[in-house]
Each structure stands twice: as C-alpha cells, then as structure tokens.
Amino acid sequence: MRERRRRIVEASDGVIPWQRVIHVQGKIAIPKDSPGHRTRIRLLKAEGVVFLNGKVSFAHHGWQPADPSPLLD
C-alpha cells in the first residue's frame, strides 16, 4: 500500500495533497490512534469533506465509483 501511495504522489509531481488520498471504502487508511489519522480528518473537514460513521461520505459529495462490470466481461 505504501509503495502504491508513493507512486501516485510521484506521478503527480507531488501535487496531490496527501490528506485527499483515502481508501476506496472512504476510510482513512492509517491507524485510528495515530496523529496522522487525526490530522488527515481535521484537514479534510476543513475542506468541507463530510464523514458518516467514520468514513468519507462519497454520496454526499456526488461521487460514485465506476461500474466495475466492464472489467468482468
């Protein structure tokens, strides 16, 4: 996972703010008791990101994952 995250940031020339990289399920992908977890939530909330039950509410923000069915054909 860390390697994938590193490649994403490198490919974007470091332009993606680290707090915006979240798990596909909307979870913050670092331990809940870590300072980084709390910082990430604070930064996202400051940007207006809505959390429901500890996850980013994709529906609230109008984002829906792409339909995976074409990948299964």
Secondary structure, 3 states (H helix, E strand, C coil): CHHHHHHHHHHCCCCCCHHHCCCCCCCCCCCCCCHHHHHHHHHHHHCCCCEECCEECCCCCCCCCCCCHHHHC
